[in-house]
Amino acid sequence: MIDIGSTTISQLNWQTYQRLKKALSLNLRRQIFIAVCDNQQLRNSLVENLEVDLTNTIDYTEKTPNNNKNILFVTLNLNLSNPNPLTQINQWFTENPEYQKTQKYQILGFQIIGVESLTKQPSTVQWSFISNLKKIETNLSTLESSILLWINRPWLNTIKQSAPEFWHWHTGIFEFEGDPTPIAPRKNKSSLPNQQNSQSFLSPKISPPAINTVRPLMALEQKSYTTIDVESKNLTVHLLPPAPQKLPELSIGIDQERQNMLLPKWELVELANLVWSEISRKSGEEKTSLEKQQFQILKQIQDLNKSKYPSPELTIAYQALGDFHRDRVLGGEISEQSLIIAIRAYEMVIDWTFQDAENMNQFSSSQIPVLDIFNDLATLYWMLSRQIKSSKSDSLIYLERSIILYQMAIGEINPSQEETYARLQKNLGLAYGDLANYQEAENNWEKSVMAYQEAILYLDAVTNTQDYASTLNNLGAAYWNLAQHTQAVAHLQGAISAYTEAIDYFTPEIEPLNYAMIQNNLGIAYWNLAQFQQDSSETLILKAVDAYLEALKYRTPEIAPLACAATKNNLGTTYWHLAKQFEKPQIRNQLFDRAIAAYSQAINIAQHFSPSQLTFDLLATYNNIGLAYYQIVIEGNIQSDKDSQMSNLESALDYHLLAYTGEQRTNINNEAVQGKETTVNYIVRTIRTFYNKYGIQGQNVALTKIPRDLLPKILTML
């Protein structure tokens, strides 16, 4: 019995232990319980006590016909060579036949420990464990007792994401508090600066740095589309709507003799339906050709499935199906069906290859390129996470699976594959950056930075110049995003360093747009850093201006209008802040004029596009240009041209009213309400300036511009 007064277990852990013991002592068949504990010493203590307590749960001192059984609760260490809990339980009964189907003994359940040791095993073994969990339903009918699976929190997340079939069947989860068992420290390759947090600030909206989107597998720029994603306990439910008809020539069946086969009927049916759904989207010769190629692969898969044991030919057939749709995606023929077909096919390759350690020897690395499949599978999941816009939770799940698969691919790397290792780390950095948009932004941006740093360590700048430069750009963007959450000065300096080095590898005459993108990113980083380092802010802002002007040599309205508008908007904000660095009104007004010119050019371009296409807030730009006009007016001297001042004041009011009109059309939320109130305050301030400079006549000129719905509120505020 555990001593509750001991320092080894808290009161909360004691209560959790009691609930777990009570759940197991109910002696229900085929229950799956999960216990989560990161502290190995605490876990071992709990395991030992459970075995003792549950074996003596029932008092059998009285001799009655119903209590002559010995209750056993068995502990098993996970077999790392073949990590299949149900297989281990069956093997235990084989080795201990006296406990099976007897009146003398009753097995209350089995607790499985040692899952945390899988982390040190090759990714193929880890995948085998996940694959076995996913098949839990097909083997659960043979189990007459309960299972308690002990895991740590990293494996809890992995199981949730990668084995939803197992997660669906679990009865209860019991989480114990406790720090992880300490491990020996390892050398940290990260060069993340470690400085105190800088003071936060509020700044005008400015376009975030762009991440280079060139990837070794497939490009990121894809058309968005929606999907129907249904989760159900019924295995006949498809991830996509069922196809209008099944392939008429393909008979999809399963022999009764193949009850022990690991491939359920529904998986092959699902693939056939997905393939036919994809074919039905085509017409003419393209449809005929596509149908013929796909049918041949599916027919081969069905024929090979009749074999009792997996074969390299079956695995290669699944790989051929995955490769076919992967290549279509590479060629730009992107559809959700193609992504999911490739994913399902590659997952079957992994399942068949590593479903049993005894069969792994028959596959060679040349037949089954496991590393490439892990990478492709991870990228396909990553693409799917970006394509599905209708469900944030589904996007998150796919993204987390992508990260797990990239990590598993990294586990397959041998020391000589430096280029492949760098590519995977770059992909991992991009995936962590996406994950930061969903949760734990600071933590995931830091992981993104470290992944890019690791990639750079193994990239040759001479032989892989483009990858090296694009990774530096991505590192700069990750640093910039991390700076928005912590250690702003240090991380912005890291971004500037990365961008500055990246520029050296781009020749503007050869790659003008990439060169301009990094110059724009560098300008953003300099501008941000200037908000924190007041002593050198003028120098930093001037560097930002230079970077933007250099970018605009190649980001022209004719060649890259959207990028040009974003940089012009950034340049306008930078000129506005530069004006604040000078005391002489003449210099300040010249810089305000430059800000107005840059903002005006950005607005002129932006008006040809929808707001969703812009990377900056057009309504904020309206307000910013209004503020620049207003600043020129209030800083004007007595000798200033009154007509010119009146014109500037009217322009300021006109742009604030444009912002207000746009805000009226936006969705109502806290940010929109605050923005609208700010704009109204700008309008009121401008009207008051009309009155101060031109009296009641000037105020009336301003009031004639105010919309009817806004006029009562304005009059009240005046």
Secondary structure, 3 states (H helix, E strand, C coil): CCCCCCCCCCHHHHHHHHHHHHHHHCCCCCCEEEEECCCHHHHHHHHHHHHHHHHCCCCCCCCCCCCCCEEEEEEEECCCCCCCHHHHHHHHHHHCHHHCCCCCEEEEEEEEECHHHHHHCCHHHHHHHHHHHHCHHHHHCCCCCEEEEEECHHHHHHHHHHCHHHHHHCCEEEECCCCCCCCCCCCCCCCCCCCCCCCCCCCCCCCCCCCCCCCCCCCCCCCCECCCCCCCCCCCCCCCCCCCCCCCCCCCCCCHHHCCCCCCHHHHHHHHHHHHHHHCCCCHHHHHHHHHHHHHHHHHHHHHCCCCCCCHHHHHHHHHHHHHHHHHHHCCCCCHHHHHHHHHHHHHHHHHHHCCHHHHHHCCCCCCCHHHHHHHHHHHHHHHHHHECCCHHHHHHHHHHHHHHHHHHHHCCCCCCHHHHHHHHHHHHHHHHHHCCCCCHHHHHHHHHHHHHHHHHCCCCCCCHHHHHHHHHHHHHHHHHHHCCCCHHHHHHHHHHHHHHHHCCCCCCCCHHHHHHHHHHHHHHHHHHHCCCHHHHHHHHHHHHHHHHHHHCCCCCCCCHHHHHHHHHHHHHHHHHHHCCCCCHHHHHHHHHHHHHHHHHHHHHHCCCCHHHCCCCHHHHHHHHHHHHHHHHHCCCCCCCHHHHHHHHHHHHHHHHHHHHHHHHCCCCHHHHHHHHHHHHHHHHHHHHHHHHHHHHHHHHHHCCCCCCCHHHHHHHC
